[in-house]
Amino acid sequence: MNTYAIRVIYKYEMLRAFETLAQSFASPVLSTVLYFVVFGSAIGSRIQTVEGVSYGTFIVPGLMMLAILTQSIANASFGIFFPKFTGTIYEVLSAPISFVEILIGYVGAAASKSLLIGLIILATAGFFVPLHIMHPFWMLGFLILTCISFSLFGFIIGLWATDFEKLQLIPMLVVTPLVFLGGSFYSVNMLPPAWQTVSLFNPVVYLISGFRWSFFEVADVSVGVSLTMVSLFLCACLLIVWWMFKTGYRLKQ
């Protein structure tokens, strides 16, 4: 294992994030504050509690997942797409390092940035609503697993995209709607029975449900099912990345 190469890629990606602090960290926090003002105050004044939890507190896990998913995908996809765009990816591919080491460097940096953003949002939420995490270790576990899974997914998008328009296509048209329809700001149990069944086909439901359980012991689906679905998604992303590097798909063009 070439740990030196991993450290170089990781440090470069992390430095790039810290050089653009306003875009990397301040923007997600500002968005969270606006969500609390709009959803927590406006809707919270009409919906007092959901599943026995005050509405303002109930939406905290959903807000964190919304930011983590979008930031994980954005950081990882741009991190690998930009070297492709500038042509410097060939220097990485010709270096004596394996695809595993490249993957750990880029995905590790993207997941670290997303994890940091998630923790900052959690601290920010504490200024608006009282928070009590029932299972902090499970919460951290779901957080890390989600950051890694969707950083891998973003890495795949970055390899697949051939221009900046395609880079934004899947996050804007697929991921963001799935997050909003995945129970970020409501419980799936509040929907009519038919729509509850439809929601179970949304993979984001399992992420948010398991993450919310770690806070309040309230979940739309069982924790075991949530953990299994996230793990399957992680394994699927790893297989796709392995295939892309093995075949050189969108890398050796």
N, C-alpha and C positions, 0 to 999 in steps of 0.2 A: 504494500500500500504506500503510494507516494504522498505522504502527509505534507511535504513541502508544497507540492502543487495544489493540494486542497486548501492549504492556508493562504496561498497567494490569491487564488480565485475568490475565496471567502472574504479576505480582507479588502480586496479591490471592490467587490460588490457592496460591502458594508460601508466603505469610505464614500462610495458614490451616493449612498442614501444620506449619510450625515452631511455631505456637502449641499444637499437640497433639503434641509430640515423642514422648511415651510411646506413643501410639496409632500414630503414623505411622512411627516408626523403631525404637523399643525393642521393640515387639511382634514384628516380623519377625525381629529378631536373636535374641530369646528363643526363638522357635519353631525357628530354625535350630539353636541350641544343644541343644534337646530332641531334634531329629531326629538330631543327631550322637550324643547319648547313647544313644538307642534303637536307631537303625539302625547307626550306626558301631560301637558297642561290642557290642550284643547280637548283631546279625546278622553284623557284621564278624568276630567271634570264630569264626564257623562258615564264613564265606565269605572266604577269605584274599585272593584276587585275582579280578578280572573283566577279561578281555581283556588280561591282563598288568599290570593296575593294581590297587593295593591297594584294597579295597572302600571304606574310609573316604574315600580320595581320589576314587574313581570316582563317588561320589554327589554331590560338590560341584556340578558343573554342573546336575544334576537339582534339587538344593535351591535353587540360584539361580533356575532357571527357574520352579520352583513359587512362589517368593516374588514374582518379577517379574510373572508372568502374573496372579496374584491381586491384587497391589497396583496394577498398571496398570489393570485393569478397575475395581477399587473406586474408585481416585482419580478416573478420568475419568468414570465413571458418576455418582458422587455430585456431582462438580463441576458437571455440567450439569443434573442432576436437581433439586438444591436450589433454584436460581433458578426452575425451573419450579414447584416446590412452593410457593415463597413469592410467586410472581408477578413477581419482578424480571426474569425473562427477557424481558418485553415492553420493558423499558427498553433492554436490549441489542439486541433486534431492531429497535427504532425508531431506534437510533443510526445515524449515517452510516458504518457499517462493513459489509463484506461477510461472507458465511458463511466465506470462507477465513480472514479475520482472526480471527473468532470461533473457528474450528477450531484455528488455530495457537496462540492464547492458551490455551485450555483443554487441548488435547491436548499441547501443548508442556510445560505445567506438570506434567501427570500423568506424562508420559514422563520428565521431569527427576527427579521424586520417585522413580519406579521405578528409574531408572538409579542414583541415589544409594543407594537401598536395596540394589540388587544389588552395588554396590562395597563397601558396609559388610558385607554377608554374606560376600563374598569375603575381606575382611580378617579377619572373625571366623573363617572356616574355616581360615585360616592358623595359628591358635592350636591347632587340633586335629590337623591332618594336614599333611604337607609338600606344597607346591604348586609345580608348575613348568608354566607356560603355554607350550606349544610355539609358538603363533601368537597373540601378544597383540593384534595389529591386527585379525585375523579375529574374535577373541573380543569385542573392543570393538564391531566392526561388527555381529555377530550380536546383541549385547546392545542396542545402540541400535535396530536394526531391530525387535527383539521388543518393546521398550518402546513404540515408536511404533505398531506394528501393533495391539497389544492395548489400548493407550490409545484408539485409534480404535474398536476393538470395544466397549470400555467406554463410550465416548461414544455409540455407537449404542444400547446398552442403556439409558443414562440418558435418551435422547430417547424411546425406546420405552416405558419404564416409566411407569405412571400412579400407582403407590404404592410404599411401601418394600418391600412383600412381593415385587412383581415385580422390584424392583431387585436383590434377592438370588437370584431364582429361577434364572436361567441360570448365574451363577457357581457356585452350590451344586450344582445338579443336572446341569450339563453340563460346565463347565470343569474343576472340581476332579476329578471322576472321570477325565476325559480325561488330565489331567496325571499322576495316579497310575498310569494304565494306559499311559502314553506312554513308559515306560522311565526314569522319574526315578530309581528305586532299583535298576534291573537293566538288563541288555542284552537287547534284543529277540531276539538270537541265542540266548539261553538258553531261549526258548520252543519248544514243538513246532512243526514246519513249518506246520501248519494255522493256529496262532495267530499265527505270524510274518506270514502273509499277511493275517490279520484286522487286525493292528496297523498295517499300511500304510495303512489307511483312517482312522487316527487322525492328524489334522494335527499334534498336539503331538509325535509321534514325530520329525518332520522338524526341528522346532525344537530339541529336546533333542539329537538326533543331530549336527546341525551345530555346535551350541554345544560339545558334548563333544569333537568332533574338534579344535576350536581349542585345547583343553587337552592332549589325549593323542594326537592323530592316530588315534583310535579312533572309528568311526562305524557305525551300523546301516544307514544308507543313504548314498549318495554326497553329498558336500558340495554339488555343483552342483544336485542334486535338492532338497536342503534349502533352499538359497538361493532357488531358483525357487518353491518352495511358499510360503515366507514372503513373497516379493515379490507373488505372486498374491493372497495373503490381504490384504496391505496395499492393493493396487489395488481389490479387491472392497469393502473397508471404505470407501475413499474414494468409490467410486461410490454406495454406499448412503447415506453422509452427504450427498453432493451431491443425491441424489434426495429425501431427507427435508427438506432446506432448500428445495429448489425447489418441492415440493408443500406444504410447511408441515405435514407429518405430525407429529402430536402436539405441534406448536409453536403453531399458531394456533387453539387450542380454548379 
